[in-house]
Amino acid sequence: MKKYDLMIIGSGPGGLTSAIYAARYNLNFLVIGELEGGAISEAHKICNFPTQNNITGFELTQQMSKHVKELGGEIKSQKVIEIKKINNNFTIKTNKEEYKSKKIILATGRKKQKLNIQGENKFLGKGVSYCATCDAYFFKDKKVAVIGGGNSAITTALLLAEHAKKVYIIYRKDSFSKSDPAWISQLKKEKKIESIFNSEVSEIYGENSVKGIKLKNNKSLELEGIFVEIGYVPDETFSKQLGLKTEKGYIVTDKKQKTSIEGVFAVGDITNNSLKQVITACGEGATAASSTYEKLKLEN
Ligand SMILES: Cc1cc2nc3c(=O)[nH]c(=O)nc-3n(C[C@H](O)[C@H](O)[C@H](O)COP(=O)(O)OP(=O)(O)OC[C@H]3O[C@@H](n4cnc5c(N)ncnc54)[C@H](O)[C@@H]3O)c2cc1C
């Protein structure tokens, strides 16, 4: 079994920044992540990361991964299944290997929330999508709908408008009150997008693929694609396995990114921080690596 001082679970901005700092502290560490780049690799435009006013999420995370590798860090693409604490050490079981580590940083982000309505699972990949960056291209000149009303829903609609013939945004509230004004003003300029407020989808119907949606007011819309952007939920697998203190499912940390269990740090979107963005995940990643280094120094 391979042994490390530090294992970083998650290869999004939080995990990759932890890795950059861990490398510069000369720690014996490994990064394991299912999707290199994490959630931001889905973003087709990032305009708010310092020095970058127009970069794709994919390019930004490619640069972060390259930085880690140039400093000698290793990133393994595996799914972690189980983490156990045994005698002040951690065993980490993935779908391929088992490892031992003195400390761990959890940077596992969050998952997209589902609508949980009829047809959603049946038409997954046949018109239902959770990633416009991945799938927008397949809806060239077609009618599509985005469900949701936050920044993710608006940016998804803007991306889809570059390909589709018509884009509906269906939102259960009466305005985009949670979104950034800059995105709302861009949305208003886009003629292909129609916002439908105070509406909820009750069913997705079709045959071999999506043919339309039913709304709760009994109206229907004929369309070929549905993009679900109604928010996120934390994955509680590891917080439950380790018995970490959580708040609404998000891991509670202190200012040094320590969790309620000694030796476990958490960063980014999986924590109860107030701003779920790349810049915060990176800042917390740096802090967690620094806290780990300080702890290991004291123990050696
Ligand atoms: C479409 C979209 C647009 C966005 N636009 C912006 C923007 O313009 N600006 C901005 O600042 N932020 C934006 N965000 C938010 C930003 O992406 C997140 O805040 C940021 O990615 C959080 O980083 P993280 O490292 O905490 O988690 P994530 O990026 O979610 O990374 C989580 C990592 O953990 C891995 N993982 C999870 N479970 C396991 C497991 N069991 N085993 C192994 N690996 C696992 C994942 O594969 C991934 O590598 C956007 C997000 C989306 C979805």
The ligand as an ORCA input file, in Angstrom:
! r2SCAN-3c Opt
* xyz 0 1
  C     -21.288     25.974    -15.263
  C     -20.493     26.598    -14.127
  C     -19.985     27.873    -14.261
  C     -19.229     28.439    -13.225
  N     -18.699     29.694    -13.422
  C     -17.879     30.214    -12.477
  C     -17.229     31.468    -12.688
  O     -17.407     32.120    -13.744
  N     -16.386     31.924    -11.729
  C     -16.152     31.233    -10.578
  O     -15.345     31.686     -9.769
  N     -16.778     30.064    -10.329
  C     -17.633     29.534    -11.246
  N     -18.252     28.332    -11.021
  C     -18.087     27.700     -9.685
  C     -16.782     26.923     -9.586
  O     -16.742     25.984    -10.630
  C     -16.665     26.222     -8.242
  O     -16.854     27.142     -7.201
  C     -15.295     25.576     -8.079
  O     -15.048     24.680     -9.146
  C     -15.183     24.838     -6.744
  O     -13.979     24.160     -6.699
  P     -13.762     22.880     -5.766
  O     -12.344     22.484     -5.976
  O     -14.240     23.154     -4.407
  O     -14.749     21.752     -6.315
  P     -14.970     21.163     -7.771
  O     -14.475     22.065     -8.815
  O     -16.390     20.746     -7.812
  O     -14.059     19.855     -7.801
  C     -14.409     18.697     -7.097
  C     -13.417     17.612     -7.433
  O     -13.636     16.485     -6.579
  C     -13.709     15.308     -7.380
  N     -14.458     14.277     -6.660
  C     -15.696     14.330     -6.093
  N     -16.004     13.158     -5.510
  C     -14.928     12.342     -5.713
  C     -14.642     10.991     -5.373
  N     -15.498     10.214     -4.714
  N     -13.439     10.471     -5.761
  C     -12.552     11.222     -6.445
  N     -12.777     12.503     -6.801
  C     -13.954     13.047     -6.435
  C     -14.342     15.790     -8.680
  O     -14.146     14.851     -9.723
  C     -13.544     17.081     -8.880
  O     -12.271     16.801     -9.374
  C     -19.007     27.721    -12.029
  C     -19.534     26.431    -11.897
  C     -20.263     25.870    -12.929
  C     -20.814     24.458    -12.789
*
